[in-house]
Amino acid sequence: MPSGRTHDRITLWTLPLVASVTLALTRQSPFTLSLCAGFLFGGLMLGPDLDIHSVHYKRWGWLRWIWLPYRGSLKHRSPFSHAPITGTVLRVVYLLAWLALFGLGLIAIVNELWQMGWTWGQIGQVMQQGIVGYRWELLGFAIGLEVGAFSHYTADWSLSTYKQVKKKGWQAVFAGKKKRGSRGAGAGEREAEAVGSG
């Protein structure tokens, strides 16, 4: 697999292309900026390799401990961390849960200490207005997160395929997958018969 630094280079080198294509398609600078911010955050901080002790994980500094339950509950390169959309959504939901916990706790402390008199209904209304007011920028950021993660998946898949092709050749790699799938059951049955008869 490509190293963390290689993934970083891919993210940084493809940023101008992502920005150019987005701006050409949307003609919207705020949307383009938020998509590029999401792309960078998704590629450099919220990448799929948060399920191991990686460059992404180390970048969280003293906050990296929040990713320990995530790392402990997922196998590296599982569909829950390294699949398009699913992996990104899971990481975003996981991070949002921590942000909600910290944010609501901080609001409760400030509200109590300084006796601001905020109700949870008022706080919810302000948050809802913020989401509605910046919905297109939030959508751009979300798309950017997925595109940033997708560049990671693509690099992993491309390098794996390249190594297999270099080792076995094109025909062996692509024909071998079909043969393995069709022969696998028969080979397993033959082994079971051999064990049963022995």
N, C-alpha and C positions, 0 to 999 in steps of 0.2 A: 504494500500500500504506500501511497505517497506520504512523505513525512508531514508533520504539522507546518513546517516552514514552507514546504512546497504548496500546500493548500493555501497558505497565506499569500504566496506570490500569485497563485491563480486568481484569488479574490481581488487582489490589488490590480493585476494586469487587466482583468476583465471589467473592472469598474467603469472605465471610459466607454467601453462598448455598451454596457447596460444603460449608462446615463444617456448616451446618444440615441439608442434605439427607443428608450422610454420617452425622451423629449420629442423625438420625431413622430412617434405614434400618438402622444397625448397633447402635445403643445402646451403643457401645464408645468410650469417651473416648480410650484410647491409639491405637486404629486411626484415629480421626478426626483426632487431633493429627498422627500421622505422615503421613496422606493430605494434610492441609493444608500440612505442611512440604514434602512432595514437590511439591504444587501451586505453592507459592511458589518453590521452587528451580527447578522446570521452567519456570515463567513468567518468572522474573527472571534466572536464571543459565544455565540449560541449554536455552535456547530455540532454535528452529529457525534464527534469524538468526546463529548462531555461524559460519555459512558465509561471512559477510561482516564487514567492519569495522563492527560494530554496537554498540549499547548493551550487549547481552549480552556481547559479546567484550571490551569495555572494562572491564566489571565484574570481570573476572578479574585486573585489576591487573598486578603483575609476573609472575603466572603465565600471562598470556594467550598467551605463546609456545607453550604446549602445544597450542593450537588452530590453529597455523599449518599443520601438515600436513593437518589436517581441512579448513581453508579452501582450501588449495591443491589438494586432490583432488576437491572437489565444486563443481559449478556451482550458483549461487544458485537456490533454490526447486526443486532437483531432487527426485525421489522419495526419494532417500536422506537428504535433510535436512527436507523439508517434507511428508512423507506420514505419516498417522497410523500409529502403532506402529513402522513401519520406521525413521522418523527418530529417534524417541525411543530405540529399542533400539540403533541405531548409535551415538548420542551417549553412551549409558550404557556400552556396551561399550568405546568409545574412552576414556572417562574412567576406567573401571575398570582398563584396561590401564596407564594412567599411574600410578594409585594403587598398583597391584600392584608396578610397577617401583620407585616411591619407597619404598613400605612395606617390601618385601622387602629392598631395599638398606639401609634404615635399621635393620631388625632384624638383618641380617648384621653391620653396623658395630657396633651396640650389643653384640651377642653376642660379637664378637671383642674389642672394647676392654675390656669389663667382665667378660669370661669367664663369661658367665651359664650356659653349658652347655646351652642350648636346642638341641633337635634340630628338624629341619624337620617331623618327624612330630608332635612336641608342639605346634608352632606351628599346624600344620594342624588338629589336634584342637581346640585352643582356638577357632580361627576357625569350625570346624564347629559347635561348641557354641553359639557366639554367634549364628550364622545360624539354627539350630534354635530357640534360646530366644526369638528376636525375629522369627520368621518372619511373624507376622501384621502386625507393625509395618513390616517390610520390604515386605510385599505392599502395604500401604496407601501407603507412600512411592512404590513403583513405579507404582501406579495414579494417585497424585497427580501424578507426573512427566508421565504421558501426558495427563491432564486439563489440566494447565497448558499443555502444548504444543498440545493440541487447541484451546484457546481462541485461540491464535495463528493456527492454520490457519483457523479459523472466521472470525476478524476479517479476515484477508487475502482469503478467498474472498468474504465478504459485501461488502467495500468494492469489490473488482473487479467483482462482479456489479452493484452499485449504480451504479458509474460507467458501465458498459456500458448499463444500462437507461436511465440519465439521458441518455446520448448518443444511443442508437438506439431506445429504447422496448422494452417487454417482448416484443412479438411478434417484432421484428427480432432481438433477442438470442437467444431460444430457437428460433425458426424458422431463423435464420441459421446456427446450428450444424449443423442437420440438412442444410440446403441445401449448405453448404460441404463437408460430408463426402461428399455424394452427387455434387456437381458437380466436386469437386476432381480426381478421376481423369479425368473427361471433358475438363476444361480442360487438364490436363497432356498428355493424348493429342493434343488439337488443336494444342497448342504444339509437340509433338514432330513431328507431321505437317507443320506449317508450316516448321519448321527443316529437316526432311528434304527437303521439296520445293523449298526455297530454295537 
